[in-house]
Amino acid sequence: MITVTDGAAEKVRILLNEQGNDGHGLRMGVMGGGCSGFQYKLDFEEKEGEMDQVFEINGVKIFIDMKSSLYLNGVTLDYNDGLMGAGFKIENPNARTTCGCGESFSA
């Protein structure tokens, strides 16, 4: 369903460790908003919700709610630590358009 690059998985593990949240997972979601209609949401959670899909990818637990899974099928989560800025990047083959900053999209 989704791909998590080695770099993104390593950054998630580092952040979880720094926050003392070993054993937690990464919640990936989509919510209304942003300049293109939908925006991505990433957060850490201790355990999955009742209706979540759960994946273990590159040693990281990923939680995705059923509604978000419609928009996240086939996405790649990457992490870039370049000179022009560091951060997570989501490549979504289902997005028809994205905004200039890459944080929102339309489906």
Gaussian input, Z-matrix of N, CA and C with variables (Angstrom, degrees):
# hf/3-21g

backbone

0 1
 N
 C     1     B1
 C     2     B2     1     A1
 N     3     B3     2     A2     1     D1
 C     4     B4     3     A3     2     D2
 C     5     B5     4     A4     3     D3
 N     6     B6     5     A5     4     D4
 C     7     B7     6     A6     5     D5
 C     8     B8     7     A7     6     D6
 N     9     B9     8     A8     7     D7
 C    10    B10     9     A9     8     D8
 C    11    B11    10    A10     9     D9
 N    12    B12    11    A11    10    D10
 C    13    B13    12    A12    11    D11
 C    14    B14    13    A13    12    D12
 N    15    B15    14    A14    13    D13
 C    16    B16    15    A15    14    D14
 C    17    B17    16    A16    15    D15
 N    18    B18    17    A17    16    D16
 C    19    B19    18    A18    17    D17
 C    20    B20    19    A19    18    D18
 N    21    B21    20    A20    19    D19
 C    22    B22    21    A21    20    D20
 C    23    B23    22    A22    21    D21
 N    24    B24    23    A23    22    D22
 C    25    B25    24    A24    23    D23
 C    26    B26    25    A25    24    D24
 N    27    B27    26    A26    25    D25
 C    28    B28    27    A27    26    D26
 C    29    B29    28    A28    27    D27
 N    30    B30    29    A29    28    D28
 C    31    B31    30    A30    29    D29
 C    32    B32    31    A31    30    D30
 N    33    B33    32    A32    31    D31
 C    34    B34    33    A33    32    D32
 C    35    B35    34    A34    33    D33
 N    36    B36    35    A35    34    D34
 C    37    B37    36    A36    35    D35
 C    38    B38    37    A37    36    D36
 N    39    B39    38    A38    37    D37
 C    40    B40    39    A39    38    D38
 C    41    B41    40    A40    39    D39
 N    42    B42    41    A41    40    D40
 C    43    B43    42    A42    41    D41
 C    44    B44    43    A43    42    D42
 N    45    B45    44    A44    43    D43
 C    46    B46    45    A45    44    D44
 C    47    B47    46    A46    45    D45
 N    48    B48    47    A47    46    D46
 C    49    B49    48    A48    47    D47
 C    50    B50    49    A49    48    D48
 N    51    B51    50    A50    49    D49
 C    52    B52    51    A51    50    D50
 C    53    B53    52    A52    51    D51
 N    54    B54    53    A53    52    D52
 C    55    B55    54    A54    53    D53
 C    56    B56    55    A55    54    D54
 N    57    B57    56    A56    55    D55
 C    58    B58    57    A57    56    D56
 C    59    B59    58    A58    57    D57
 N    60    B60    59    A59    58    D58
 C    61    B61    60    A60    59    D59
 C    62    B62    61    A61    60    D60
 N    63    B63    62    A62    61    D61
 C    64    B64    63    A63    62    D62
 C    65    B65    64    A64    63    D63
 N    66    B66    65    A65    64    D64
 C    67    B67    66    A66    65    D65
 C    68    B68    67    A67    66    D66
 N    69    B69    68    A68    67    D67
 C    70    B70    69    A69    68    D68
 C    71    B71    70    A70    69    D69
 N    72    B72    71    A71    70    D70
 C    73    B73    72    A72    71    D71
 C    74    B74    73    A73    72    D72
 N    75    B75    74    A74    73    D73
 C    76    B76    75    A75    74    D74
 C    77    B77    76    A76    75    D75
 N    78    B78    77    A77    76    D76
 C    79    B79    78    A78    77    D77
 C    80    B80    79    A79    78    D78
 N    81    B81    80    A80    79    D79
 C    82    B82    81    A81    80    D80
 C    83    B83    82    A82    81    D81
 N    84    B84    83    A83    82    D82
 C    85    B85    84    A84    83    D83
 C    86    B86    85    A85    84    D84
 N    87    B87    86    A86    85    D85
 C    88    B88    87    A87    86    D86
 C    89    B89    88    A88    87    D87
 N    90    B90    89    A89    88    D88
 C    91    B91    90    A90    89    D89
 C    92    B92    91    A91    90    D90
 N    93    B93    92    A92    91    D91
 C    94    B94    93    A93    92    D92
 C    95    B95    94    A94    93    D93
 N    96    B96    95    A95    94    D94
 C    97    B97    96    A96    95    D95
 C    98    B98    97    A97    96    D96
 N    99    B99    98    A98    97    D97
 C   100   B100    99    A99    98    D98
 C   101   B101   100   A100    99    D99
 N   102   B102   101   A101   100   D100
 C   103   B103   102   A102   101   D101
 C   104   B104   103   A103   102   D102
 N   105   B105   104   A104   103   D103
 C   106   B106   105   A105   104   D104
 C   107   B107   106   A106   105   D105
 N   108   B108   107   A107   106   D106
 C   109   B109   108   A108   107   D107
 C   110   B110   109   A109   108   D108
 N   111   B111   110   A110   109   D109
 C   112   B112   111   A111   110   D110
 C   113   B113   112   A112   111   D111
 N   114   B114   113   A113   112   D112
 C   115   B115   114   A114   113   D113
 C   116   B116   115   A115   114   D114
 N   117   B117   116   A116   115   D115
 C   118   B118   117   A117   116   D116
 C   119   B119   118   A118   117   D117
 N   120   B120   119   A119   118   D118
 C   121   B121   120   A120   119   D119
 C   122   B122   121   A121   120   D120
 N   123   B123   122   A122   121   D121
 C   124   B124   123   A123   122   D122
 C   125   B125   124   A124   123   D123
 N   126   B126   125   A125   124   D124
 C   127   B127   126   A126   125   D125
 C   128   B128   127   A127   126   D126
 N   129   B129   128   A128   127   D127
 C   130   B130   129   A129   128   D128
 C   131   B131   130   A130   129   D129
 N   132   B132   131   A131   130   D130
 C   133   B133   132   A132   131   D131
 C   134   B134   133   A133   132   D132
 N   135   B135   134   A134   133   D133
 C   136   B136   135   A135   134   D134
 C   137   B137   136   A136   135   D135
 N   138   B138   137   A137   136   D136
 C   139   B139   138   A138   137   D137
 C   140   B140   139   A139   138   D138
 N   141   B141   140   A140   139   D139
 C   142   B142   141   A141   140   D140
 C   143   B143   142   A142   141   D141
 N   144   B144   143   A143   142   D142
 C   145   B145   144   A144   143   D143
 C   146   B146   145   A145   144   D144
 N   147   B147   146   A146   145   D145
 C   148   B148   147   A147   146   D146
 C   149   B149   148   A148   147   D147
 N   150   B150   149   A149   148   D148
 C   151   B151   150   A150   149   D149
 C   152   B152   151   A151   150   D150
 N   153   B153   152   A152   151   D151
 C   154   B154   153   A153   152   D152
 C   155   B155   154   A154   153   D153
 N   156   B156   155   A155   154   D154
 C   157   B157   156   A156   155   D155
 C   158   B158   157   A157   156   D156
 N   159   B159   158   A158   157   D157
 C   160   B160   159   A159   158   D158
 C   161   B161   160   A160   159   D159
 N   162   B162   161   A161   160   D160
 C   163   B163   162   A162   161   D161
 C   164   B164   163   A163   162   D162
 N   165   B165   164   A164   163   D163
 C   166   B166   165   A165   164   D164
 C   167   B167   166   A166   165   D165
 N   168   B168   167   A167   166   D166
 C   169   B169   168   A168   167   D167
 C   170   B170   169   A169   168   D168
 N   171   B171   170   A170   169   D169
 C   172   B172   171   A171   170   D170
 C   173   B173   172   A172   171   D171
 N   174   B174   173   A173   172   D172
 C   175   B175   174   A174   173   D173
 C   176   B176   175   A175   174   D174
 N   177   B177   176   A176   175   D175
 C   178   B178   177   A177   176   D176
 C   179   B179   178   A178   177   D177
 N   180   B180   179   A179   178   D178
 C   181   B181   180   A180   179   D179
 C   182   B182   181   A181   180   D180
 N   183   B183   182   A182   181   D181
 C   184   B184   183   A183   182   D182
 C   185   B185   184   A184   183   D183
 N   186   B186   185   A185   184   D184
 C   187   B187   186   A186   185   D185
 C   188   B188   187   A187   186   D186
 N   189   B189   188   A188   187   D187
 C   190   B190   189   A189   188   D188
 C   191   B191   190   A190   189   D189
 N   192   B192   191   A191   190   D190
 C   193   B193   192   A192   191   D191
 C   194   B194   193   A193   192   D192
 N   195   B195   194   A194   193   D193
 C   196   B196   195   A195   194   D194
 C   197   B197   196   A196   195   D195
 N   198   B198   197   A197   196   D196
 C   199   B199   198   A198   197   D197
 C   200   B200   199   A199   198   D198
 N   201   B201   200   A200   199   D199
 C   202   B202   201   A201   200   D200
 C   203   B203   202   A202   201   D201
 N   204   B204   203   A203   202   D202
 C   205   B205   204   A204   203   D203
 C   206   B206   205   A205   204   D204
 N   207   B207   206   A206   205   D205
 C   208   B208   207   A207   206   D206
 C   209   B209   208   A208   207   D207
 N   210   B210   209   A209   208   D208
 C   211   B211   210   A210   209   D209
 C   212   B212   211   A211   210   D210
 N   213   B213   212   A212   211   D211
 C   214   B214   213   A213   212   D212
 C   215   B215   214   A214   213   D213
 N   216   B216   215   A215   214   D214
 C   217   B217   216   A216   215   D215
 C   218   B218   217   A217   216   D216
 N   219   B219   218   A218   217   D217
 C   220   B220   219   A219   218   D218
 C   221   B221   220   A220   219   D219
 N   222   B222   221   A221   220   D220
 C   223   B223   222   A222   221   D221
 C   224   B224   223   A223   222   D222
 N   225   B225   224   A224   223   D223
 C   226   B226   225   A225   224   D224
 C   227   B227   226   A226   225   D225
 N   228   B228   227   A227   226   D226
 C   229   B229   228   A228   227   D227
 C   230   B230   229   A229   228   D228
 N   231   B231   230   A230   229   D229
 C   232   B232   231   A231   230   D230
 C   233   B233   232   A232   231   D231
 N   234   B234   233   A233   232   D232
 C   235   B235   234   A234   233   D233
 C   236   B236   235   A235   234   D234
 N   237   B237   236   A236   235   D235
 C   238   B238   237   A237   236   D236
 C   239   B239   238   A238   237   D237
 N   240   B240   239   A239   238   D238
 C   241   B241   240   A240   239   D239
 C   242   B242   241   A241   240   D240
 N   243   B243   242   A242   241   D241
 C   244   B244   243   A243   242   D242
 C   245   B245   244   A244   243   D243
 N   246   B246   245   A245   244   D244
 C   247   B247   246   A246   245   D245
 C   248   B248   247   A247   246   D246
 N   249   B249   248   A248   247   D247
 C   250   B250   249   A249   248   D248
 C   251   B251   250   A250   249   D249
 N   252   B252   251   A251   250   D250
 C   253   B253   252   A252   251   D251
 C   254   B254   253   A253   252   D252
 N   255   B255   254   A254   253   D253
 C   256   B256   255   A255   254   D254
 C   257   B257   256   A256   255   D255
 N   258   B258   257   A257   256   D256
 C   259   B259   258   A258   257   D257
 C   260   B260   259   A259   258   D258
 N   261   B261   260   A260   259   D259
 C   262   B262   261   A261   260   D260
 C   263   B263   262   A262   261   D261
 N   264   B264   263   A263   262   D262
 C   265   B265   264   A264   263   D263
 C   266   B266   265   A265   264   D264
 N   267   B267   266   A266   265   D265
 C   268   B268   267   A267   266   D266
 C   269   B269   268   A268   267   D267
 N   270   B270   269   A269   268   D268
 C   271   B271   270   A270   269   D269
 C   272   B272   271   A271   270   D270
 N   273   B273   272   A272   271   D271
 C   274   B274   273   A273   272   D272
 C   275   B275   274   A274   273   D273
 N   276   B276   275   A275   274   D274
 C   277   B277   276   A276   275   D275
 C   278   B278   277   A277   276   D276
 N   279   B279   278   A278   277   D277
 C   280   B280   279   A279   278   D278
 C   281   B281   280   A280   279   D279
 N   282   B282   281   A281   280   D280
 C   283   B283   282   A282   281   D281
 C   284   B284   283   A283   282   D282
 N   285   B285   284   A284   283   D283
 C   286   B286   285   A285   284   D284
 C   287   B287   286   A286   285   D285
 N   288   B288   287   A287   286   D286
 C   289   B289   288   A288   287   D287
 C   290   B290   289   A289   288   D288
 N   291   B291   290   A290   289   D289
 C   292   B292   291   A291   290   D290
 C   293   B293   292   A292   291   D291
 N   294   B294   293   A293   292   D292
 C   295   B295   294   A294   293   D293
 C   296   B296   295   A295   294   D294
 N   297   B297   296   A296   295   D295
 C   298   B298   297   A297   296   D296
 C   299   B299   298   A298   297   D297
 N   300   B300   299   A299   298   D298
 C   301   B301   300   A300   299   D299
 C   302   B302   301   A301   300   D300
 N   303   B303   302   A302   301   D301
 C   304   B304   303   A303   302   D302
 C   305   B305   304   A304   303   D303
 N   306   B306   305   A305   304   D304
 C   307   B307   306   A306   305   D305
 C   308   B308   307   A307   306   D306
 N   309   B309   308   A308   307   D307
 C   310   B310   309   A309   308   D308
 C   311   B311   310   A310   309   D309
 N   312   B312   311   A311   310   D310
 C   313   B313   312   A312   311   D311
 C   314   B314   313   A313   312   D312
 N   315   B315   314   A314   313   D313
 C   316   B316   315   A315   314   D314
 C   317   B317   316   A316   315   D315
 N   318   B318   317   A317   316   D316
 C   319   B319   318   A318   317   D317
 C   320   B320   319   A319   318   D318

   B1=1.4499
   B2=1.5236
   B3=1.3415
   B4=1.4558
   B5=1.5222
   B6=1.3246
   B7=1.4508
   B8=1.5210
   B9=1.3160
   B10=1.4581
   B11=1.5267
   B12=1.3254
   B13=1.4585
   B14=1.5253
   B15=1.3166
   B16=1.4606
   B17=1.5203
   B18=1.3345
   B19=1.4617
   B20=1.5102
   B21=1.3399
   B22=1.4631
   B23=1.5182
   B24=1.3226
   B25=1.4642
   B26=1.5285
   B27=1.3184
   B28=1.4617
   B29=1.5295
   B30=1.3281
   B31=1.4704
   B32=1.5243
   B33=1.3229
   B34=1.4680
   B35=1.5259
   B36=1.3414
   B37=1.4673
   B38=1.5321
   B39=1.3339
   B40=1.4717
   B41=1.5204
   B42=1.3230
   B43=1.4671
   B44=1.5250
   B45=1.3260
   B46=1.4679
   B47=1.5202
   B48=1.3168
   B49=1.4561
   B50=1.5208
   B51=1.3274
   B52=1.4665
   B53=1.5201
   B54=1.3298
   B55=1.4622
   B56=1.5244
   B57=1.3367
   B58=1.4580
   B59=1.5132
   B60=1.3200
   B61=1.4659
   B62=1.5200
   B63=1.3249
   B64=1.4578
   B65=1.5221
   B66=1.3152
   B67=1.4547
   B68=1.5181
   B69=1.3254
   B70=1.4557
   B71=1.5234
   B72=1.3195
   B73=1.4492
   B74=1.5134
   B75=1.3142
   B76=1.4592
   B77=1.5184
   B78=1.3233
   B79=1.4643
   B80=1.5109
   B81=1.3354
   B82=1.4572
   B83=1.5153
   B84=1.3183
   B85=1.4546
   B86=1.5154
   B87=1.3107
   B88=1.4498
   B89=1.5178
   B90=1.3321
   B91=1.4660
   B92=1.5228
   B93=1.3132
   B94=1.4534
   B95=1.5151
   B96=1.3292
   B97=1.4576
   B98=1.5149
   B99=1.3086
   B100=1.4574
   B101=1.5111
   B102=1.3025
   B103=1.4649
   B104=1.5288
   B105=1.3323
   B106=1.4681
   B107=1.5206
   B108=1.3310
   B109=1.4577
   B110=1.5134
   B111=1.3265
   B112=1.4608
   B113=1.5194
   B114=1.3140
   B115=1.4561
   B116=1.5171
   B117=1.3180
   B118=1.4615
   B119=1.5206
   B120=1.3287
   B121=1.4616
   B122=1.5267
   B123=1.3248
   B124=1.4562
   B125=1.5207
   B126=1.3252
   B127=1.4554
   B128=1.5217
   B129=1.3211
   B130=1.4526
   B131=1.5209
   B132=1.3349
   B133=1.4640
   B134=1.5145
   B135=1.3294
   B136=1.4573
   B137=1.5203
   B138=1.3352
   B139=1.4627
   B140=1.5246
   B141=1.3214
   B142=1.4566
   B143=1.5238
   B144=1.3393
   B145=1.4483
   B146=1.5172
   B147=1.2995
   B148=1.4715
   B149=1.5179
   B150=1.3217
   B151=1.4643
   B152=1.5296
   B153=1.3250
   B154=1.4668
   B155=1.5207
   B156=1.3083
   B157=1.4523
   B158=1.5248
   B159=1.3296
   B160=1.4546
   B161=1.5193
   B162=1.3266
   B163=1.4517
   B164=1.5188
   B165=1.3084
   B166=1.4672
   B167=1.5184
   B168=1.3348
   B169=1.4551
   B170=1.5252
   B171=1.3197
   B172=1.4637
   B173=1.5278
   B174=1.3268
   B175=1.4545
   B176=1.5102
   B177=1.3366
   B178=1.4676
   B179=1.5205
   B180=1.3433
   B181=1.4666
   B182=1.5228
   B183=1.3258
   B184=1.4568
   B185=1.5205
   B186=1.3349
   B187=1.4578
   B188=1.5338
   B189=1.3370
   B190=1.4641
   B191=1.5210
   B192=1.3349
   B193=1.4621
   B194=1.5265
   B195=1.3190
   B196=1.4694
   B197=1.5298
   B198=1.3278
   B199=1.4665
   B200=1.5297
   B201=1.3231
   B202=1.4672
   B203=1.5195
   B204=1.3208
   B205=1.4621
   B206=1.5267
   B207=1.3240
   B208=1.4627
   B209=1.5208
   B210=1.3401
   B211=1.4577
   B212=1.5266
   B213=1.3382
   B214=1.4569
   B215=1.5270
   B216=1.2985
   B217=1.4554
   B218=1.5320
   B219=1.3175
   B220=1.4529
   B221=1.5160
   B222=1.3405
   B223=1.4594
   B224=1.5275
   B225=1.3169
   B226=1.4601
   B227=1.5172
   B228=1.3332
   B229=1.4628
   B230=1.5154
   B231=1.3352
   B232=1.4583
   B233=1.5239
   B234=1.3242
   B235=1.4618
   B236=1.5096
   B237=1.3349
   B238=1.4498
   B239=1.5173
   B240=1.3169
   B241=1.4631
   B242=1.5252
   B243=1.3276
   B244=1.4588
   B245=1.5146
   B246=1.3207
   B247=1.4558
   B248=1.5258
   B249=1.3186
   B250=1.4623
   B251=1.5225
   B252=1.3076
   B253=1.4531
   B254=1.5096
   B255=1.3138
   B256=1.4600
   B257=1.5180
   B258=1.3163
   B259=1.4504
   B260=1.5140
   B261=1.3266
   B262=1.4560
   B263=1.5169
   B264=1.3208
   B265=1.4602
   B266=1.5182
   B267=1.3139
   B268=1.4575
   B269=1.5204
   B270=1.3222
   B271=1.4599
   B272=1.5240
   B273=1.3179
   B274=1.4556
   B275=1.5285
   B276=1.3386
   B277=1.4708
   B278=1.5222
   B279=1.3300
   B280=1.4641
   B281=1.5205
   B282=1.3249
   B283=1.4594
   B284=1.5232
   B285=1.3285
   B286=1.4633
   B287=1.5167
   B288=1.3260
   B289=1.4595
   B290=1.5242
   B291=1.3138
   B292=1.4632
   B293=1.5201
   B294=1.3219
   B295=1.4522
   B296=1.5165
   B297=1.2999
   B298=1.4578
   B299=1.5012
   B300=1.3391
   B301=1.4661
   B302=1.5344
   B303=1.3241
   B304=1.4579
   B305=1.5069
   B306=1.3327
   B307=1.4635
   B308=1.5171
   B309=1.3168
   B310=1.4519
   B311=1.5296
   B312=1.3447
   B313=1.4615
   B314=1.5165
   B315=1.3264
   B316=1.4587
   B317=1.5139
   B318=1.3203
   B319=1.4634
   B320=1.5130
   A1=112.23
   A2=118.46
   A3=121.54
   A4=109.60
   A5=115.02
   A6=121.69
   A7=108.17
   A8=116.47
   A9=122.62
   A10=106.08
   A11=116.68
   A12=119.63
   A13=109.99
   A14=115.23
   A15=120.07
   A16=111.31
   A17=117.29
   A18=121.73
   A19=112.76
   A20=116.65
   A21=120.26
   A22=110.94
   A23=117.28
   A24=120.84
   A25=110.56
   A26=116.64
   A27=120.50
   A28=110.93
   A29=117.60
   A30=120.90
   A31=110.78
   A32=117.79
   A33=120.79
   A34=109.72
   A35=117.21
   A36=120.48
   A37=111.37
   A38=117.14
   A39=121.01
   A40=110.86
   A41=117.30
   A42=120.92
   A43=111.62
   A44=116.71
   A45=119.71
   A46=110.94
   A47=116.61
   A48=121.10
   A49=111.00
   A50=117.92
   A51=121.83
   A52=111.92
   A53=117.05
   A54=121.60
   A55=112.28
   A56=117.17
   A57=120.22
   A58=112.85
   A59=116.28
   A60=121.15
   A61=112.20
   A62=117.13
   A63=119.66
   A64=108.93
   A65=116.90
   A66=121.02
   A67=113.45
   A68=117.49
   A69=120.91
   A70=109.16
   A71=115.89
   A72=121.15
   A73=111.10
   A74=115.11
   A75=122.44
   A76=109.31
   A77=116.21
   A78=120.61
   A79=108.43
   A80=115.42
   A81=121.74
   A82=107.43
   A83=115.64
   A84=118.98
   A85=112.23
   A86=114.72
   A87=123.90
   A88=107.11
   A89=115.34
   A90=119.47
   A91=108.83
   A92=115.86
   A93=120.41
   A94=110.42
   A95=115.75
   A96=120.07
   A97=111.22
   A98=114.75
   A99=119.58
   A100=110.36
   A101=115.90
   A102=119.47
   A103=113.10
   A104=118.41
   A105=120.43
   A106=113.55
   A107=118.52
   A108=120.70
   A109=115.19
   A110=118.21
   A111=122.95
   A112=108.75
   A113=115.52
   A114=118.96
   A115=110.11
   A116=114.80
   A117=121.55
   A118=109.81
   A119=114.08
   A120=119.71
   A121=107.76
   A122=116.48
   A123=123.24
   A124=107.82
   A125=116.14
   A126=121.00
   A127=108.43
   A128=116.78
   A129=121.10
   A130=109.83
   A131=115.91
   A132=121.29
   A133=109.53
   A134=114.14
   A135=119.94
   A136=112.44
   A137=116.34
   A138=119.27
   A139=109.76
   A140=114.55
   A141=120.70
   A142=110.92
   A143=114.12
   A144=121.18
   A145=110.58
   A146=115.76
   A147=121.91
   A148=113.26
   A149=117.67
   A150=121.69
   A151=112.95
   A152=117.91
   A153=121.74
   A154=112.19
   A155=114.51
   A156=121.20
   A157=105.20
   A158=116.89
   A159=121.69
   A160=108.97
   A161=115.94
   A162=122.70
   A163=108.24
   A164=116.65
   A165=121.75
   A166=105.37
   A167=115.57
   A168=121.59
   A169=108.26
   A170=116.19
   A171=121.49
   A172=111.80
   A173=116.42
   A174=120.61
   A175=114.97
   A176=117.94
   A177=122.16
   A178=109.05
   A179=116.25
   A180=120.10
   A181=108.86
   A182=115.97
   A183=122.95
   A184=108.03
   A185=116.83
   A186=122.67
   A187=108.35
   A188=116.19
   A189=121.24
   A190=108.50
   A191=116.32
   A192=119.89
   A193=109.41
   A194=116.12
   A195=121.64
   A196=112.43
   A197=117.93
   A198=120.44
   A199=110.44
   A200=117.12
   A201=120.90
   A202=111.60
   A203=117.03
   A204=120.00
   A205=111.62
   A206=117.68
   A207=120.99
   A208=111.32
   A209=117.22
   A210=122.20
   A211=113.08
   A212=117.05
   A213=120.46
   A214=113.89
   A215=117.98
   A216=120.81
   A217=110.04
   A218=116.31
   A219=121.21
   A220=115.47
   A221=118.72
   A222=120.28
   A223=111.76
   A224=114.72
   A225=122.39
   A226=108.28
   A227=115.92
   A228=121.92
   A229=107.53
   A230=116.12
   A231=121.80
   A232=108.16
   A233=115.78
   A234=121.44
   A235=108.10
   A236=115.68
   A237=121.87
   A238=108.64
   A239=116.42
   A240=121.36
   A241=108.92
   A242=115.92
   A243=120.94
   A244=113.29
   A245=115.38
   A246=121.89
   A247=113.03
   A248=116.94
   A249=120.76
   A250=112.42
   A251=116.95
   A252=120.46
   A253=111.19
   A254=114.19
   A255=120.37
   A256=109.02
   A257=115.96
   A258=119.67
   A259=112.61
   A260=113.64
   A261=120.68
   A262=108.81
   A263=114.83
   A264=121.16
   A265=108.09
   A266=116.11
   A267=121.81
   A268=108.62
   A269=115.29
   A270=121.29
   A271=106.97
   A272=116.26
   A273=121.76
   A274=110.37
   A275=117.48
   A276=119.76
   A277=112.85
   A278=118.14
   A279=122.07
   A280=112.67
   A281=118.09
   A282=121.60
   A283=110.13
   A284=116.06
   A285=120.01
   A286=110.51
   A287=116.30
   A288=121.59
   A289=108.53
   A290=116.00
   A291=121.76
   A292=108.03
   A293=114.77
   A294=118.91
   A295=109.38
   A296=117.90
   A297=122.56
   A298=113.59
   A299=117.48
   A300=119.76
   A301=112.09
   A302=117.53
   A303=121.00
   A304=115.22
   A305=117.09
   A306=119.83
   A307=113.53
   A308=118.05
   A309=119.23
   A310=109.16
   A311=114.14
   A312=119.40
   A313=109.75
   A314=115.82
   A315=121.18
   A316=108.23
   A317=114.95
   A318=119.67
   A319=111.28
   D1=-48.19
   D2=178.36
   D3=-132.58
   D4=162.52
   D5=176.37
   D6=-121.12
   D7=136.09
   D8=174.38
   D9=-119.76
   D10=118.92
   D11=-178.71
   D12=-68.98
   D13=162.89
   D14=177.69
   D15=-58.56
   D16=-40.96
   D17=179.86
   D18=-63.47
   D19=-41.76
   D20=178.87
   D21=-68.08
   D22=-42.06
   D23=179.50
   D24=-62.46
   D25=-42.32
   D26=179.30
   D27=-63.50
   D28=-42.15
   D29=179.60
   D30=-65.62
   D31=-39.79
   D32=177.37
   D33=-61.71
   D34=-46.24
   D35=179.00
   D36=-60.58
   D37=-41.78
   D38=178.16
   D39=-62.04
   D40=-47.32
   D41=-178.95
   D42=-63.63
   D43=-42.77
   D44=178.20
   D45=-61.87
   D46=-41.63
   D47=179.44
   D48=-65.68
   D49=-44.32
   D50=179.66
   D51=-61.14
   D52=-33.58
   D53=-178.89
   D54=-88.96
   D55=0.01
   D56=-179.08
   D57=70.94
   D58=28.17
   D59=-176.63
   D60=-112.22
   D61=36.77
   D62=176.44
   D63=-55.93
   D64=138.79
   D65=-178.67
   D66=93.84
   D67=-13.80
   D68=176.57
   D69=-78.37
   D70=173.77
   D71=178.16
   D72=-128.35
   D73=175.79
   D74=179.31
   D75=-101.84
   D76=123.54
   D77=173.54
   D78=-90.92
   D79=124.61
   D80=173.02
   D81=-109.54
   D82=130.94
   D83=-178.63
   D84=-146.26
   D85=170.31
   D86=176.39
   D87=-129.98
   D88=134.91
   D89=177.34
   D90=-138.29
   D91=159.00
   D92=177.87
   D93=-65.64
   D94=143.08
   D95=177.44
   D96=137.79
   D97=-172.14
   D98=-177.81
   D99=77.13
   D100=172.41
   D101=-175.73
   D102=-78.43
   D103=-10.71
   D104=179.92
   D105=-110.88
   D106=-0.97
   D107=175.84
   D108=117.07
   D109=-38.62
   D110=177.94
   D111=-131.00
   D112=149.26
   D113=174.83
   D114=-135.03
   D115=153.41
   D116=-179.34
   D117=-83.84
   D118=151.22
   D119=176.27
   D120=-133.99
   D121=129.26
   D122=175.24
   D123=-122.35
   D124=134.31
   D125=-179.40
   D126=-156.07
   D127=160.35
   D128=176.68
   D129=-99.01
   D130=139.83
   D131=178.19
   D132=-139.07
   D133=152.18
   D134=-178.37
   D135=-72.82
   D136=-41.12
   D137=-177.83
   D138=-148.71
   D139=164.64
   D140=-178.25
   D141=-73.69
   D142=158.04
   D143=173.24
   D144=-84.65
   D145=170.13
   D146=-175.84
   D147=-58.96
   D148=-37.17
   D149=-175.56
   D150=-106.41
   D151=16.95
   D152=-178.06
   D153=-80.73
   D154=150.10
   D155=164.41
   D156=-92.22
   D157=137.43
   D158=-177.39
   D159=-121.80
   D160=130.90
   D161=178.78
   D162=-126.84
   D163=147.45
   D164=170.29
   D165=-115.44
   D166=110.93
   D167=-175.02
   D168=-128.38
   D169=124.07
   D170=179.90
   D171=52.05
   D172=37.02
   D173=177.24
   D174=79.62
   D175=10.65
   D176=-179.70
   D177=-120.09
   D178=130.67
   D179=173.99
   D180=-78.75
   D181=132.47
   D182=179.04
   D183=-118.99
   D184=127.86
   D185=177.47
   D186=-111.46
   D187=128.47
   D188=178.25
   D189=-134.16
   D190=124.79
   D191=177.39
   D192=-72.24
   D193=159.69
   D194=-173.21
   D195=-59.98
   D196=-41.32
   D197=-178.77
   D198=-65.34
   D199=-44.94
   D200=-179.65
   D201=-65.51
   D202=-30.35
   D203=-177.79
   D204=-61.26
   D205=-26.48
   D206=177.45
   D207=-63.41
   D208=-32.35
   D209=-177.01
   D210=-97.44
   D211=-16.13
   D212=-174.14
   D213=-103.15
   D214=0.39
   D215=-179.94
   D216=-62.53
   D217=120.81
   D218=177.48
   D219=90.16
   D220=1.89
   D221=-178.19
   D222=-74.77
   D223=158.93
   D224=173.57
   D225=-120.29
   D226=126.57
   D227=175.00
   D228=-98.72
   D229=123.68
   D230=-179.31
   D231=-128.18
   D232=164.39
   D233=174.79
   D234=-129.31
   D235=130.21
   D236=-179.84
   D237=-116.45
   D238=131.31
   D239=179.87
   D240=-122.98
   D241=55.38
   D242=-175.29
   D243=-94.32
   D244=177.30
   D245=-179.26
   D246=-67.23
   D247=-25.96
   D248=-178.42
   D249=-88.30
   D250=8.18
   D251=178.20
   D252=131.35
   D253=149.00
   D254=-179.73
   D255=-113.63
   D256=149.71
   D257=175.66
   D258=161.77
   D259=170.34
   D260=177.15
   D261=-77.78
   D262=146.16
   D263=177.84
   D264=-131.90
   D265=134.71
   D266=177.77
   D267=-111.33
   D268=121.44
   D269=175.05
   D270=-99.97
   D271=117.45
   D272=-173.48
   D273=-118.84
   D274=108.60
   D275=179.75
   D276=-70.03
   D277=-12.74
   D278=-178.81
   D279=-88.60
   D280=-12.52
   D281=-177.24
   D282=-74.02
   D283=127.74
   D284=176.56
   D285=-77.14
   D286=-41.94
   D287=177.36
   D288=-140.52
   D289=155.13
   D290=174.34
   D291=-130.76
   D292=160.42
   D293=176.99
   D294=-82.75
   D295=172.85
   D296=-177.97
   D297=-62.93
   D298=-33.57
   D299=-178.48
   D300=-83.70
   D301=-12.83
   D302=177.84
   D303=80.57
   D304=8.87
   D305=-177.94
   D306=-98.51
   D307=-5.90
   D308=175.12
   D309=-138.50
   D310=162.91
   D311=-175.35
   D312=-154.73
   D313=166.88
   D314=170.10
   D315=-118.77
   D316=148.84
   D317=-176.28
   D318=-108.14

